[in-house]
Amino acid sequence: MNKIFLFIIICLLAPLSVLAATGGCDMPAYFNYIINFALGASAILALTMITLGAIQMMLNSANPSAQGAGREKIKNALLGLALIFGAWLILYTINPDLVNYCNFGNIIGSPIPIGGGSGRTIGPL
């Protein structure tokens, strides 16, 4: 378990060290990399758990409790995948710049209009 955790940390920190060495350490692009990496890794892990659950169901055809455990693995993998991609979809529906950190300056740097048609704005945060 510690080796897997270490591998994930190295995968997340390696691009940051390369960006820092080249002098172009762009944190929004790095956050975008982390989000895309997490979405891809979750899809691969969910597919793996679905496959393991299906194999468990096939191999234990005589044992109903083991078949139920395989069915639970498949259900939990699909639920986790729906949660992750559902959260991404909600953020993308609200504002596409929320999931694309390369355009994060568009969210922070834009003035906020004050209602009433006066044309006044509040400056950037």
A tleap script that builds the chain and sets N, CA, C and O, in Angstrom:
source leaprc.protein.ff14SB
mol = sequence {
  NMET ASN LYS ILE PHE LEU PHE ILE ILE ILE
  CYS LEU LEU ALA PRO LEU SER VAL LEU ALA
  ALA THR GLY GLY CYS ASP MET PRO ALA TYR
  PHE ASN TYR ILE ILE ASN PHE ALA LEU GLY
  ALA SER ALA ILE LEU ALA LEU THR MET ILE
  THR LEU GLY ALA ILE GLN MET MET LEU ASN
  SER ALA ASN PRO SER ALA GLN GLY ALA GLY
  ARG GLU LYS ILE LYS ASN ALA LEU LEU GLY
  LEU ALA LEU ILE PHE GLY ALA TRP LEU ILE
  LEU TYR THR ILE ASN PRO ASP LEU VAL ASN
  TYR CYS ASN PHE GLY ASN ILE ILE GLY SER
  PRO ILE PRO ILE GLY GLY GLY SER GLY ARG
  THR ILE GLY PRO CLEU
}
set mol.1.N position { 0.818 -1.190 0.000 }
set mol.1.CA position { 0.000 0.000 0.000 }
set mol.1.C position { 0.865 1.257 0.000 }
set mol.1.O position { 0.542 2.242 -0.664 }
set mol.2.N position { 1.971 1.216 0.754 }
set mol.2.CA position { 2.859 2.372 0.802 }
set mol.2.C position { 3.519 2.627 -0.548 }
set mol.2.O position { 3.771 3.776 -0.911 }
set mol.3.N position { 3.805 1.543 -1.304 }
set mol.3.CA position { 4.421 1.714 -2.614 }
set mol.3.C position { 3.450 2.373 -3.594 }
set mol.3.O position { 3.860 3.193 -4.416 }
set mol.4.N position { 2.179 2.023 -3.510 }
set mol.4.CA position { 1.184 2.639 -4.388 }
set mol.4.C position { 1.028 4.120 -4.050 }
set mol.4.O position { 0.950 4.961 -4.945 }
set mol.5.N position { 0.983 4.432 -2.767 }
set mol.5.CA position { 0.874 5.823 -2.341 }
set mol.5.C position { 2.083 6.627 -2.795 }
set mol.5.O position { 1.939 7.761 -3.253 }
set mol.6.N position { 3.269 6.051 -2.671 }
set mol.6.CA position { 4.490 6.719 -3.110 }
set mol.6.C position { 4.492 6.935 -4.620 }
set mol.6.O position { 4.937 7.979 -5.096 }
set mol.7.N position { 3.996 5.952 -5.379 }
set mol.7.CA position { 3.921 6.073 -6.835 }
set mol.7.C position { 2.979 7.214 -7.229 }
set mol.7.O position { 3.280 7.978 -8.146 }
set mol.8.N position { 1.856 7.329 -6.549 }
set mol.8.CA position { 0.902 8.403 -6.861 }
set mol.8.C position { 1.515 9.763 -6.546 }
set mol.8.O position { 1.359 10.704 -7.323 }
set mol.9.N position { 2.202 9.875 -5.428 }
set mol.9.CA position { 2.845 11.140 -5.063 }
set mol.9.C position { 3.899 11.518 -6.097 }
set mol.9.O position { 3.996 12.680 -6.491 }
set mol.10.N position { 4.688 10.543 -6.536 }
set mol.10.CA position { 5.720 10.823 -7.547 }
set mol.10.C position { 5.086 11.254 -8.860 }
set mol.10.O position { 5.583 12.168 -9.518 }
set mol.11.N position { 3.987 10.602 -9.251 }
set mol.11.CA position { 3.306 10.975 -10.494 }
set mol.11.C position { 2.757 12.397 -10.433 }
set mol.11.O position { 2.716 13.091 -11.449 }
set mol.12.N position { 2.341 12.829 -9.258 }
set mol.12.CA position { 1.800 14.175 -9.126 }
set mol.12.C position { 2.887 15.226 -8.982 }
set mol.12.O position { 2.694 16.365 -9.409 }
set mol.13.N position { 4.024 14.876 -8.393 }
set mol.13.CA position { 5.085 15.855 -8.172 }
set mol.13.C position { 6.070 15.958 -9.329 }
set mol.13.O position { 6.749 16.976 -9.458 }
set mol.14.N position { 6.168 14.941 -10.167 }
set mol.14.CA position { 7.128 14.963 -11.269 }
set mol.14.C position { 6.895 16.132 -12.233 }
set mol.14.O position { 7.861 16.814 -12.574 }
set mol.15.N position { 5.675 16.397 -12.685 }
set mol.15.CA position { 5.487 17.546 -13.587 }
set mol.15.C position { 5.820 18.879 -12.928 }
set mol.15.O position { 6.298 19.797 -13.595 }
set mol.16.N position { 5.574 18.993 -11.633 }
set mol.16.CA position { 5.886 20.246 -10.940 }
set mol.16.C position { 7.383 20.496 -10.920 }
set mol.16.O position { 7.821 21.632 -11.099 }
set mol.17.N position { 8.180 19.448 -10.706 }
set mol.17.CA position { 9.629 19.627 -10.688 }
set mol.17.C position { 10.153 19.975 -12.074 }
set mol.17.O position { 11.096 20.758 -12.194 }
set mol.18.N position { 9.565 19.414 -13.115 }
set mol.18.CA position { 9.984 19.749 -14.477 }
set mol.18.C position { 9.628 21.192 -14.797 }
set mol.18.O position { 10.427 21.912 -15.397 }
set mol.19.N position { 8.438 21.618 -14.400 }
set mol.19.CA position { 8.039 23.003 -14.649 }
set mol.19.C position { 8.923 23.984 -13.881 }
set mol.19.O position { 9.270 25.045 -14.400 }
set mol.20.N position { 9.286 23.635 -12.655 }
set mol.20.CA position { 10.136 24.517 -11.865 }
set mol.20.C position { 11.545 24.585 -12.447 }
set mol.20.O position { 12.179 25.639 -12.401 }
set mol.21.N position { 12.043 23.478 -12.991 }
set mol.21.CA position { 13.388 23.457 -13.569 }
set mol.21.C position { 13.462 24.284 -14.842 }
set mol.21.O position { 14.499 24.883 -15.128 }
set mol.22.N position { 12.387 24.328 -15.605 }
set mol.22.CA position { 12.389 25.095 -16.842 }
set mol.22.C position { 12.051 26.558 -16.609 }
set mol.22.O position { 12.130 27.366 -17.535 }
set mol.23.N position { 11.675 26.909 -15.387 }
set mol.23.CA position { 11.370 28.297 -15.081 }
set mol.23.C position { 9.952 28.685 -15.399 }
set mol.23.O position { 9.594 29.851 -15.231 }
set mol.24.N position { 9.126 27.765 -15.850 }
set mol.24.CA position { 7.742 28.082 -16.193 }
set mol.24.C position { 6.767 27.380 -15.286 }
set mol.24.O position { 5.897 26.654 -15.768 }
set mol.25.N position { 6.881 27.569 -14.007 }
set mol.25.CA position { 6.017 26.893 -13.040 }
set mol.25.C position { 4.659 27.579 -13.038 }
set mol.25.O position { 4.460 28.573 -12.339 }
set mol.26.N position { 3.752 27.064 -13.799 }
set mol.26.CA position { 2.421 27.630 -13.937 }
set mol.26.C position { 1.456 26.792 -13.105 }
set mol.26.O position { 1.049 25.711 -13.531 }
set mol.27.N position { 1.089 27.279 -11.931 }
set mol.27.CA position { 0.262 26.504 -11.008 }
set mol.27.C position { -1.123 26.182 -11.564 }
set mol.27.O position { -1.583 25.060 -11.353 }
set mol.28.N position { -1.829 27.087 -12.263 }
set mol.28.CA position { -3.128 26.687 -12.815 }
set mol.28.C position { -3.021 25.514 -13.788 }
set mol.28.O position { -3.884 24.635 -13.794 }
set mol.29.N position { -1.980 25.493 -14.602 }
set mol.29.CA position { -1.804 24.357 -15.511 }
set mol.29.C position { -1.519 23.081 -14.729 }
set mol.29.O position { -1.943 21.998 -15.131 }
set mol.30.N position { -0.808 23.205 -13.620 }
set mol.30.CA position { -0.528 22.040 -12.786 }
set mol.30.C position { -1.808 21.523 -12.129 }
set mol.30.O position { -2.010 20.311 -12.064 }
set mol.31.N position { -2.670 22.406 -11.644 }
set mol.31.CA position { -3.948 21.974 -11.080 }
set mol.31.C position { -4.806 21.300 -12.146 }
set mol.31.O position { -5.495 20.320 -11.866 }
set mol.32.N position { -4.762 21.823 -13.360 }
set mol.32.CA position { -5.488 21.203 -14.464 }
set mol.32.C position { -4.953 19.795 -14.718 }
set mol.32.O position { -5.729 18.880 -14.992 }
set mol.33.N position { -3.643 19.615 -14.630 }
set mol.33.CA position { -3.031 18.301 -14.786 }
set mol.33.C position { -3.507 17.346 -13.693 }
set mol.33.O position { -3.809 16.186 -13.973 }
set mol.34.N position { -3.575 17.825 -12.454 }
set mol.34.CA position { -3.998 16.967 -11.343 }
set mol.34.C position { -5.452 16.529 -11.526 }
set mol.34.O position { -5.774 15.363 -11.302 }
set mol.35.N position { -6.322 17.437 -11.927 }
set mol.35.CA position { -7.732 17.093 -12.134 }
set mol.35.C position { -7.874 16.062 -13.245 }
set mol.35.O position { -8.601 15.082 -13.088 }
set mol.36.N position { -7.187 16.271 -14.367 }
set mol.36.CA position { -7.268 15.315 -15.472 }
set mol.36.C position { -6.682 13.967 -15.079 }
set mol.36.O position { -7.214 12.926 -15.464 }
set mol.37.N position { -5.589 13.974 -14.316 }
set mol.37.CA position { -4.986 12.730 -13.845 }
set mol.37.C position { -5.943 11.977 -12.927 }
set mol.37.O position { -6.082 10.759 -13.039 }
set mol.38.N position { -6.602 12.695 -12.023 }
set mol.38.CA position { -7.533 12.058 -11.093 }
set mol.38.C position { -8.746 11.479 -11.818 }
set mol.38.O position { -9.210 10.393 -11.471 }
set mol.39.N position { -9.261 12.185 -12.817 }
set mol.39.CA position { -10.392 11.663 -13.572 }
set mol.39.C position { -10.011 10.407 -14.346 }
set mol.39.O position { -10.767 9.435 -14.369 }
set mol.40.N position { -8.854 10.424 -14.972 }
set mol.40.CA position { -8.397 9.243 -15.710 }
set mol.40.C position { -8.109 8.069 -14.796 }
set mol.40.O position { -8.467 6.932 -15.105 }
set mol.41.N position { -7.459 8.340 -13.664 }
set mol.41.CA position { -7.146 7.264 -12.717 }
set mol.41.C position { -8.418 6.675 -12.126 }
set mol.41.O position { -8.500 5.462 -11.934 }
set mol.42.N position { -9.411 7.509 -11.835 }
set mol.42.CA position { -10.655 6.982 -11.283 }
set mol.42.C position { -11.394 6.124 -12.306 }
set mol.42.O position { -12.009 5.122 -11.940 }
set mol.43.N position { -11.341 6.501 -13.574 }
set mol.43.CA position { -11.983 5.684 -14.602 }
set mol.43.C position { -11.286 4.333 -14.736 }
set mol.43.O position { -11.949 3.305 -14.877 }
set mol.44.N position { -9.962 4.329 -14.694 }
set mol.44.CA position { -9.215 3.072 -14.789 }
set mol.44.C position { -9.477 2.194 -13.566 }
set mol.44.O position { -9.662 0.985 -13.705 }
set mol.45.N position { -9.494 2.786 -12.370 }
set mol.45.CA position { -9.766 2.007 -11.158 }
set mol.45.C position { -11.193 1.466 -11.147 }
set mol.45.O position { -11.419 0.339 -10.705 }
set mol.46.N position { -12.150 2.242 -11.621 }
set mol.46.CA position { -13.531 1.762 -11.673 }
set mol.46.C position { -13.664 0.607 -12.660 }
set mol.46.O position { -14.361 -0.368 -12.381 }
set mol.47.N position { -13.006 0.706 -13.802 }
set mol.47.CA position { -13.047 -0.380 -14.775 }
set mol.47.C position { -12.408 -1.644 -14.204 }
set mol.47.O position { -12.888 -2.751 -14.445 }
set mol.48.N position { -11.328 -1.476 -13.449 }
set mol.48.CA position { -10.677 -2.619 -12.805 }
set mol.48.C position { -11.603 -3.267 -11.786 }
set mol.48.O position { -11.706 -4.493 -11.740 }
set mol.49.N position { -12.276 -2.467 -10.972 }
set mol.49.CA position { -13.176 -3.022 -9.965 }
set mol.49.C position { -14.396 -3.689 -10.605 }
set mol.49.O position { -14.878 -4.701 -10.098 }
set mol.50.N position { -14.895 -3.141 -11.700 }
set mol.50.CA position { -16.003 -3.776 -12.417 }
set mol.50.C position { -15.565 -5.132 -12.946 }
set mol.50.O position { -16.313 -6.106 -12.857 }
set mol.51.N position { -14.357 -5.200 -13.497 }
set mol.51.CA position { -13.836 -6.467 -14.015 }
set mol.51.C position { -13.649 -7.480 -12.888 }
set mol.51.O position { -14.017 -8.645 -13.035 }
set mol.52.N position { -13.082 -7.044 -11.765 }
set mol.52.CA position { -12.890 -7.959 -10.638 }
set mol.52.C position { -14.224 -8.441 -10.077 }
set mol.52.O position { -14.351 -9.607 -9.702 }
set mol.53.N position { -15.203 -7.572 -10.016 }
set mol.53.CA position { -16.529 -7.978 -9.550 }
set mol.53.C position { -17.181 -8.980 -10.478 }
set mol.53.O position { -17.819 -9.930 -10.025 }
set mol.54.N position { -17.021 -8.771 -11.785 }
set mol.54.CA position { -17.588 -9.717 -12.751 }
set mol.54.C position { -16.893 -11.072 -12.664 }
set mol.54.O position { -17.549 -12.111 -12.742 }
set mol.55.N position { -15.578 -11.068 -12.503 }
set mol.55.CA position { -14.847 -12.333 -12.352 }
set mol.55.C position { -15.275 -13.040 -11.075 }
set mol.55.O position { -15.446 -14.259 -11.072 }
set mol.56.N position { -15.450 -12.290 -9.990 }
set mol.56.CA position { -15.891 -12.877 -8.725 }
set mol.56.C position { -17.279 -13.488 -8.872 }
set mol.56.O position { -17.552 -14.548 -8.307 }
set mol.57.N position { -18.155 -12.834 -9.623 }
set mol.57.CA position { -19.492 -13.387 -9.828 }
set mol.57.C position { -19.448 -14.658 -10.660 }
set mol.57.O position { -20.184 -15.605 -10.386 }
set mol.58.N position { -18.585 -14.688 -11.681 }
set mol.58.CA position { -18.505 -15.872 -12.542 }
set mol.58.C position { -17.880 -17.062 -11.826 }
set mol.58.O position { -18.342 -18.192 -11.986 }
set mol.59.N position { -16.837 -16.823 -11.042 }
set mol.59.CA position { -16.134 -17.920 -10.396 }
set mol.59.C position { -16.901 -18.511 -9.221 }
set mol.59.O position { -16.692 -19.672 -8.870 }
set mol.60.N position { -17.774 -17.739 -8.618 }
set mol.60.CA position { -18.516 -18.205 -7.453 }
set mol.60.C position { -19.997 -18.363 -7.784 }
set mol.60.O position { -20.856 -17.817 -7.092 }
set mol.61.N position { -20.285 -19.100 -8.827 }
set mol.61.CA position { -21.679 -19.248 -9.238 }
set mol.61.C position { -22.487 -20.073 -8.240 }
set mol.61.O position { -23.708 -19.925 -8.180 }
set mol.62.N position { -21.842 -20.939 -7.454 }
set mol.62.CA position { -22.559 -21.775 -6.487 }
set mol.62.C position { -22.734 -21.085 -5.139 }
set mol.62.O position { -23.528 -21.540 -4.315 }
set mol.63.N position { -22.011 -20.003 -4.902 }
set mol.63.CA position { -22.056 -19.326 -3.606 }
set mol.63.C position { -22.787 -17.988 -3.753 }
set mol.63.O position { -22.212 -17.037 -4.282 }
set mol.64.N position { -24.021 -17.896 -3.305 }
set mol.64.CA position { -24.790 -16.654 -3.492 }
set mol.64.C position { -24.209 -15.454 -2.753 }
set mol.64.O position { -24.318 -14.327 -3.234 }
set mol.65.N position { -23.587 -15.677 -1.582 }
set mol.65.CA position { -23.034 -14.529 -0.859 }
set mol.65.C position { -21.822 -13.950 -1.585 }
set mol.65.O position { -21.626 -12.735 -1.578 }
set mol.66.N position { -21.007 -14.801 -2.212 }
set mol.66.CA position { -19.867 -14.305 -2.983 }
set mol.66.C position { -20.344 -13.597 -4.250 }
set mol.66.O position { -19.736 -12.621 -4.689 }
set mol.67.N position { -21.423 -14.089 -4.827 }
set mol.67.CA position { -21.978 -13.392 -5.994 }
set mol.67.C position { -22.512 -12.024 -5.587 }
set mol.67.O position { -22.380 -11.055 -6.334 }
set mol.68.N position { -23.111 -11.948 -4.412 }
set mol.68.CA position { -23.592 -10.652 -3.915 }
set mol.68.C position { -22.445 -9.687 -3.675 }
set mol.68.O position { -22.570 -8.487 -3.917 }
set mol.69.N position { -21.303 -10.227 -3.188 }
set mol.69.CA position { -20.133 -9.364 -2.978 }
set mol.69.C position { -19.603 -8.836 -4.309 }
set mol.69.O position { -19.192 -7.679 -4.393 }
set mol.70.N position { -19.609 -9.661 -5.338 }
set mol.70.CA position { -19.184 -9.210 -6.664 }
set mol.70.C position { -20.122 -8.163 -7.222 }
set mol.70.O position { -19.691 -7.189 -7.839 }
set mol.71.N position { -21.425 -8.375 -6.997 }
set mol.71.CA position { -22.418 -7.399 -7.447 }
set mol.71.C position { -22.236 -6.067 -6.710 }
set mol.71.O position { -22.401 -5.001 -7.303 }
set mol.72.N position { -21.899 -6.131 -5.425 }
set mol.72.CA position { -21.638 -4.913 -4.650 }
set mol.72.C position { -20.406 -4.170 -5.170 }
set mol.72.O position { -20.394 -2.940 -5.216 }
set mol.73.N position { -19.366 -4.920 -5.562 }
set mol.73.CA position { -18.173 -4.279 -6.131 }
set mol.73.C position { -18.520 -3.508 -7.389 }
set mol.73.O position { -18.079 -2.375 -7.581 }
set mol.74.N position { -19.307 -4.128 -8.236 }
set mol.74.CA position { -19.689 -3.464 -9.493 }
set mol.74.C position { -20.541 -2.235 -9.199 }
set mol.74.O position { -20.337 -1.175 -9.791 }
set mol.75.N position { -21.495 -2.381 -8.282 }
set mol.75.CA position { -22.375 -1.258 -7.954 }
set mol.75.C position { -21.589 -0.102 -7.341 }
set mol.75.O position { -21.822 1.057 -7.684 }
set mol.76.N position { -20.661 -0.411 -6.436 }
set mol.76.CA position { -19.871 0.647 -5.799 }
set mol.76.C position { -18.933 1.331 -6.789 }
set mol.76.O position { -18.721 2.541 -6.705 }
set mol.77.N position { -18.374 0.573 -7.721 }
set mol.77.CA position { -17.502 1.177 -8.733 }
set mol.77.C position { -18.291 2.128 -9.624 }
set mol.77.O position { -17.821 3.223 -9.934 }
set mol.78.N position { -19.471 1.722 -10.032 }
set mol.78.CA position { -20.297 2.595 -10.865 }
set mol.78.C position { -20.780 3.821 -10.099 }
set mol.78.O position { -20.870 4.913 -10.660 }
set mol.79.N position { -21.093 3.639 -8.812 }
set mol.79.CA position { -21.514 4.774 -7.995 }
set mol.79.C position { -20.378 5.777 -7.801 }
set mol.79.O position { -20.593 6.985 -7.893 }
set mol.80.N position { -19.178 5.283 -7.535 }
set mol.80.CA position { -18.030 6.178 -7.392 }
set mol.80.C position { -17.727 6.931 -8.670 }
set mol.80.O position { -17.425 8.124 -8.641 }
set mol.81.N position { -17.809 6.231 -9.793 }
set mol.81.CA position { -17.574 6.881 -11.084 }
set mol.81.C position { -18.636 7.935 -11.367 }
set mol.81.O position { -18.327 9.009 -11.884 }
set mol.82.N position { -19.882 7.633 -11.030 }
set mol.82.CA position { -20.959 8.610 -11.228 }
set mol.82.C position { -20.760 9.831 -10.332 }
set mol.82.O position { -21.035 10.954 -10.754 }
set mol.83.N position { -20.291 9.629 -9.109 }
set mol.83.CA position { -20.045 10.758 -8.206 }
set mol.83.C position { -18.942 11.667 -8.727 }
set mol.83.O position { -19.088 12.889 -8.732 }
set mol.84.N position { -17.847 11.075 -9.163 }
set mol.84.CA position { -16.713 11.882 -9.619 }
set mol.84.C position { -17.054 12.650 -10.887 }
set mol.84.O position { -16.829 13.858 -10.965 }
set mol.85.N position { -17.595 11.954 -11.876 }
set mol.85.CA position { -17.906 12.636 -13.125 }
set mol.85.C position { -19.146 13.523 -12.984 }
set mol.85.O position { -19.293 14.496 -13.724 }
set mol.86.N position { -20.040 13.198 -12.041 }
set mol.86.CA position { -21.177 14.071 -11.778 }
set mol.86.C position { -20.738 15.395 -11.173 }
set mol.86.O position { -21.258 16.452 -11.530 }
set mol.87.N position { -19.771 15.331 -10.249 }
set mol.87.CA position { -19.239 16.570 -9.663 }
set mol.87.C position { -18.562 17.420 -10.733 }
set mol.87.O position { -18.720 18.641 -10.755 }
set mol.88.N position { -17.812 16.774 -11.614 }
set mol.88.CA position { -17.168 17.508 -12.694 }
set mol.88.C position { -18.213 18.138 -13.605 }
set mol.88.O position { -18.057 19.282 -14.032 }
set mol.89.N position { -19.287 17.391 -13.907 }
set mol.89.CA position { -20.330 17.897 -14.795 }
set mol.89.C position { -21.064 19.081 -14.172 }
set mol.89.O position { -21.397 20.043 -14.865 }
set mol.90.N position { -21.314 19.013 -12.872 }
set mol.90.CA position { -21.986 20.139 -12.200 }
set mol.90.C position { -21.110 21.391 -12.261 }
set mol.90.O position { -21.598 22.478 -12.571 }
set mol.91.N position { -19.814 21.237 -11.964 }
set mol.91.CA position { -18.917 22.396 -12.033 }
set mol.91.C position { -18.820 22.933 -13.460 }
set mol.91.O position { -18.790 24.147 -13.663 }
set mol.92.N position { -18.773 22.047 -14.440 }
set mol.92.CA position { -18.685 22.482 -15.834 }
set mol.92.C position { -19.972 23.182 -16.270 }
set mol.92.O position { -19.926 24.119 -17.067 }
set mol.93.N position { -21.115 22.734 -15.755 }
set mol.93.CA position { -22.385 23.357 -16.101 }
set mol.93.C position { -22.486 24.755 -15.488 }
set mol.93.O position { -22.989 25.677 -16.129 }
set mol.94.N position { -22.016 24.913 -14.265 }
set mol.94.CA position { -22.055 26.224 -13.614 }
set mol.94.C position { -21.174 27.211 -14.372 }
set mol.94.O position { -21.627 28.293 -14.745 }
set mol.95.N position { -19.924 26.841 -14.598 }
set mol.95.CA position { -18.993 27.702 -15.318 }
set mol.95.C position { -17.852 26.819 -15.831 }
set mol.95.O position { -17.145 26.221 -15.020 }
set mol.96.N position { -17.648 26.718 -17.149 }
set mol.96.CA position { -16.585 25.857 -17.673 }
set mol.96.C position { -15.191 26.238 -17.193 }
set mol.96.O position { -14.291 25.398 -17.204 }
set mol.97.N position { -14.989 27.483 -16.773 }
set mol.97.CA position { -13.671 27.885 -16.290 }
set mol.97.C position { -13.349 27.274 -14.928 }
set mol.97.O position { -12.188 27.283 -14.517 }
set mol.98.N position { -14.347 26.743 -14.216 }
set mol.98.CA position { -14.100 26.127 -12.920 }
set mol.98.C position { -13.341 24.807 -13.040 }
set mol.98.O position { -12.634 24.419 -12.110 }
set mol.99.N position { -13.475 24.115 -14.170 }
set mol.99.CA position { -12.764 22.849 -14.353 }
set mol.99.C position { -11.562 22.996 -15.279 }
set mol.99.O position { -10.791 22.054 -15.458 }
set mol.100.N position { -11.406 24.171 -15.862 }
set mol.100.CA position { -10.257 24.431 -16.711 }
set mol.100.C position { -9.431 25.520 -16.030 }
set mol.100.O position { -9.660 26.711 -16.238 }
set mol.101.N position { -8.474 25.096 -15.221 }
set mol.101.CA position { -7.718 26.051 -14.412 }
set mol.101.C position { -6.789 26.926 -15.237 }
set mol.101.O position { -6.250 27.904 -14.719 }
set mol.102.N position { -6.591 26.601 -16.500 }
set mol.102.CA position { -5.761 27.470 -17.338 }
set mol.102.C position { -6.457 28.814 -17.554 }
set mol.102.O position { -5.795 29.826 -17.782 }
set mol.103.N position { -7.770 28.826 -17.482 }
set mol.103.CA position { -8.533 30.062 -17.637 }
set mol.103.C position { -8.996 30.596 -16.290 }
set mol.103.O position { -9.976 31.338 -16.229 }
set mol.104.N position { -8.312 30.235 -15.211 }
set mol.104.CA position { -8.739 30.619 -13.871 }
set mol.104.C position { -8.672 32.132 -13.683 }
set mol.104.O position { -9.409 32.679 -12.862 }
set mol.105.N position { -7.814 32.812 -14.417 }
set mol.105.CA position { -7.735 34.261 -14.334 }
set mol.105.C position { -9.004 34.933 -14.815 }
set mol.105.O position { -9.296 36.058 -14.409 }
set mol.106.N position { -9.769 34.264 -15.678 }
set mol.106.CA position { -11.037 34.824 -16.143 }
set mol.106.C position { -12.045 34.907 -15.010 }
set mol.106.O position { -12.913 35.780 -15.017 }
set mol.107.N position { -11.941 34.010 -14.037 }
set mol.107.CA position { -12.880 34.017 -12.920 }
set mol.107.C position { -12.459 35.053 -11.893 }
set mol.107.O position { -13.288 35.838 -11.434 }
set mol.108.N position { -11.192 35.067 -11.528 }
set mol.108.CA position { -10.712 35.940 -10.460 }
set mol.108.C position { -10.550 37.377 -10.928 }
set mol.108.O position { -10.882 38.304 -10.188 }
set mol.109.N position { -10.047 37.583 -12.142 }
set mol.109.CA position { -9.700 38.924 -12.587 }
set mol.109.C position { -10.833 39.741 -13.139 }
set mol.109.O position { -10.646 40.930 -13.396 }
set mol.110.N position { -12.013 39.163 -13.339 }
set mol.110.CA position { -13.088 39.929 -13.950 }
set mol.110.C position { -13.862 40.707 -12.895 }
set mol.110.O position { -14.099 40.191 -11.802 }
set mol.111.N position { -14.257 41.936 -13.201 }
set mol.111.CA position { -15.022 42.719 -12.233 }
set mol.111.C position { -16.434 42.165 -12.077 }
set mol.111.O position { -16.978 41.548 -12.993 }
set mol.112.N position { -17.017 42.393 -10.907 }
set mol.112.CA position { -18.359 41.919 -10.611 }
set mol.112.C position { -19.322 43.090 -10.791 }
set mol.112.O position { -19.182 44.109 -10.114 }
set mol.113.N position { -20.306 42.960 -11.699 }
set mol.113.CA position { -21.234 44.081 -11.908 }
set mol.113.C position { -22.190 44.229 -10.722 }
set mol.113.O position { -22.632 43.247 -10.126 }
set mol.114.N position { -22.490 45.478 -10.403 }
set mol.114.CA position { -23.450 45.793 -9.352 }
set mol.114.C position { -24.794 46.015 -10.023 }
set mol.114.O position { -24.872 46.693 -11.049 }
set mol.115.N position { -25.857 45.450 -9.454 }
set mol.115.CA position { -27.190 45.564 -10.050 }
set mol.115.C position { -27.718 46.988 -10.048 }
set mol.115.O position { -27.138 47.874 -9.421 }
set mol.116.N position { -28.810 47.198 -10.746 }
set mol.116.CA position { -29.467 48.497 -10.774 }
set mol.116.C position { -29.177 49.277 -12.040 }
set mol.116.O position { -29.692 50.385 -12.194 }
set mol.117.N position { -28.373 48.748 -12.954 }
set mol.117.CA position { -28.126 49.419 -14.217 }
set mol.117.C position { -27.244 50.639 -14.109 }
set mol.117.O position { -27.216 51.453 -15.032 }
set mol.118.N position { -26.512 50.798 -12.999 }
set mol.118.CA position { -25.688 51.991 -12.836 }
set mol.118.C position { -24.376 51.883 -13.610 }
set mol.118.O position { -23.691 52.885 -13.813 }
set mol.119.N position { -24.023 50.673 -14.041 }
set mol.119.CA position { -22.770 50.499 -14.765 }
set mol.119.C position { -21.562 50.383 -13.871 }
set mol.119.O position { -20.449 50.200 -14.364 }
set mol.120.N position { -21.751 50.485 -12.560 }
set mol.120.CA position { -20.645 50.390 -11.619 }
set mol.120.C position { -20.265 48.930 -11.426 }
set mol.120.O position { -21.095 48.028 -11.539 }
set mol.121.N position { -18.998 48.726 -11.134 }
set mol.121.CA position { -18.501 47.374 -10.889 }
set mol.121.C position { -17.626 47.371 -9.652 }
set mol.121.O position { -17.098 48.401 -9.232 }
set mol.122.N position { -17.486 46.183 -9.080 }
set mol.122.CA position { -16.546 45.961 -7.999 }
set mol.122.C position { -15.300 45.381 -8.644 }
set mol.122.O position { -15.411 44.484 -9.480 }
set mol.123.N position { -14.134 45.857 -8.287 }
set mol.123.CA position { -12.886 45.410 -8.899 }
set mol.123.C position { -12.609 43.934 -8.672 }
set mol.123.O position { -13.328 43.256 -7.938 }
set mol.124.N position { -11.553 43.449 -9.315 }
set mol.124.CA position { -11.203 42.034 -9.172 }
set mol.124.C position { -10.790 41.705 -7.739 }
set mol.124.O position { -10.348 42.569 -6.982 }
set mol.125.N position { -10.947 40.438 -7.394 }
set mol.125.CA position { -10.628 39.979 -6.042 }
set mol.125.C position { -9.155 40.023 -5.770 }
set mol.125.O position { -8.719 39.668 -4.674 }
savepdb mol mol.pdb
quit
